[in-house]
Amino acid sequence: MDFPRIGPPDSDTPPHLPSFTGTERKEEHVEVIRQKDVMINFPYQTYEHIIDLLREASIDPAVRSIKMTFYRTTRDSSAMNALNQRRPNGKFVTVFMEIQARFDEEANIYWTQRLQKKASRSSRPSRGLRCMPSFILIRRREGGINKLYANVSTGNYNETTARVFSDFSLLTADKRITDDVYNIFELLESKFIMPTFNTLKVSPFGLREFFVEHLDNEIRNAEAGKEAWAIIKLNSLVDKSCAAKLYEASRQASGLT
């Protein structure tokens, strides 16, 4: 992202170069995630972690399936290319593509067709559902049992916007989270079974109630003279109930009525 350069050269700030997180770059991502969760903050840390994870999973003979959601991608997507170049070893690849991504419909349709030619399953979520967050679920055979690895991200799988937008991306093997991601894909695959989530809060299944309940708790803390605060990261807020509760909480925190 560039701005016009004005003033003397010594007034320029050097461009930020995304870093790798710790030493993970030297190891297989699955090995690292098995030991600990990894949180990546784009654009300050590199998107290459996601590309490398997909490339490794695509050629790993122990990986039995890869499932992924896509909302906004590019014509030359490295993530899509990684899925498209998997070794033909019985690995199942399922991509849920949200066609209605403003300005990027053409790229999404292009990759839907490319993946289908490679015998991957590419489809849209069930009618009436839209999948906005980004998920990867990798099923790997280890010691005779299936082990799940997941990526849960607030951003799109798009290496171009990952250099500009601020997003968080969690790589995890925590069974509480991977089971929830598994249930999300079960829902997307048209089974219409009311899912049970243990850790993730998923709209439209109680997200508003979760939001309001926790803000009410902070309002009670403020009323009791205790520490009260909330950090909320979002792209757009149009839900009237949640917006009203935010106003109520902010008035309470500032001592207004």
N, C-alpha and C positions, 0 to 999 in steps of 0.2 A: 504494500500500500504506500504510494508515494504522494508527497505534497510538493508544490513548487519550491525550488531552492532560492532563497533570498539572503542577502547579507554576505559577509566575508566567509571564506571557506572554513575558518576555524570555528564558526558557529554551528556547523553541521554536527548532528548526533549520529554516530556510526549505526548502521542498521543492526537490529537484533537478529542473531542467528539462533534458531531453535537448538536446544541441547538434548542429549540423550539422558534418561533418568538413571543415575548411578552407573552400575556396570552391566546393566541388562543387555547392552548391545553385544557383549562378548559371548553370551550364552543363548541357547535355544529358549525362546519365550515360554514354552510350555514348562520347561524346567524351573524357570524363575517363578512363574505364576503358581506352580504347585507348592512352592515354599512360602509365598507371601503375596498379598494383594499389591498391585501396582496402580497408582493413580497418575494419570498423565494430564497436564494442563496445556491445551493448545491456546495460542500459537507458541508459547514459551518453551515447550518441549516438542520434540519432533513427531510428526505424523508417521514417520517411517516404522515406528513400533507396530502400528496396525498392519501396514503392508507386509512387514516381515512375518508377523504372526500368521497371516493368511497364506503367504508363500510356503512357510514351514508346514502348515496344516495340509496344504494342497498336495505336497509331495511325500508327506509322512505316511508310510504304509499302515501304521497303527491307528491312524485317524479313520473312523468309519463314516462320519458324516459331518458336514458343515452347513449350518443354517444361518441366514443373514437377512436383515431388513435393510432396504435402501429407500431413502426418500429423495435425495438429490445427489446426482453424480455427474461426471463429466464424460465426454466422448472418449478421452484417452485415459480413463480411470485405471490406476495401478491396482486398486483393490479388485476390480472386475477382471482385469487381466490375470491376476493371481488365481482367481477361481477358475478362469477359463483354461488355464494351463495345468490343471491337476493331472496327476498320473492316473491312467485308467486301471485302478486296482479295486474296483467295486465300491469306491467312495461315493456317497450320495451328497449332492449339493442342492440345497433348496434356497432360493432367493425370493423374498417377498418385496416386490417393487411397487412403490407408490407412484403411479403414472402421473397423477395430478400434482406435479411439483412445478410451480410457476417458473417459466422461462427455461426449464430443463426437461420438458416432456420429450423432446426429440432424442436427447441422450439416453433417457430412461427406456424409451421404446427400442432404441438401437441395441442396448445391452440385453434387454429381454429376449430379443431375437437371437443374438449371438449365443447366449447361454443355452437357449433351447436347442440350438444346433449342436451343442456339445453334450447333449443328453442331460443337462442340468434341469432341475425343475424350477421354473420361474413363473410366479403368479402374483396376483393382487390379493391383498387381505380380503376377508369375507365382506360381502356387501354391507354397507353401513358402518364399517370399521376403518379407521385410518391409523396407520402406525407411524408416528412422528419421531419418537426417539430411535436410537440406533442400537441394534443388538447383533452380536455374533454368538453362536453356540456351537462348540466343537465337541464331538463325542469321540473319545479315544479309548481303544482297548488296551487295558493295562492289567497284567496279572490275571487275566481271565474275566475281568469285570469292566464295565463301562465307566469311564471317568469323564466328567463334564468340565469344560472350561468356557468362560463367558467373557464377553466385553459388553459393558453397559455404558453408553455415551450420550451426552446431551447434544452432540453435534452430528453432522452428516458425514458419511464416509466419502469425503470429497477433499482430496489433497490440496486443491486450490483455496477453498474457503478456510481450511484448517490453518492456513498461514495468516489469516486476517481475523477470523471470529474467535472469541474466547469461549472455550468449552472444556468440560471435564470428561475423561474417559477412564473407566475402571476396568482393569484386567484382573480376573479373579477365578479361583477354583473353589471358593467357599460354597459348600453344598446348599446352604440356605438361599443364596442368590442364584446359583446355577439352576436349582430346581424351579425357582420362580420364572427364570428366563425360559426354561423348558415349557412351563405352563403357558407362557405367552405365545410360544410357537404352536402349541396345541390349539389355542384359541384361534390363531390366525389360519390354521389349516381346516377351518370350516366345521369344527366339531360342535360348536355352540354349546359347550359344557361350561357352566359357571365355574371359573377358575378359583382356586384358593391360593392366595399369595401370603407368604410368611414374612418377607422382608421388604419387597418392593411395593410401592403404592402406585397402582395402575388405574388410570382413567379408562372407562367410567365406573369403575368398581370401588367407590369409597374415597376417591382422592379429595373431593371437596370436604367430606366429613373429617378426614385426617387434617387438612389444612385449617379448618375452622376450630377443631378441637385443640390443636396445639397453640393457635393464637389466643384462644380463650384461656388456656393455661398461663400464657405470658401476661394476659390482662389481669388475672387473679394475682400473679406475682407482683405486678406493678401496684395493684390496690393494697397489697400487704406490705408495701415498702421494700420488697425484695428485688434483686437484680432481674431485669426482664428485657429480652431482646429477641430478634429473629433475623436470620440472614436468608434471603430468598433469591435464588437465581432463576430468572425466567426470560422468555423472549417476548411474550405478549400476554396480557391479562385482560380477558373480556368477561369472565364470570362475575356477575353482579354480586352474588353472595360473598365470594372471596374478596372482591374489591371493597365491599362495605365493611367486612371484618377487618381488613387492613386499616381502613380509616378509623374504625373504632379503637383498634390497638394503638395506633399512632397518637390519637387524642388522649388516650389514657396515659401513655408514656410521657406525654408532654404536659400533663396536668390540665388539659382542656376538657370541657364538657360538651 
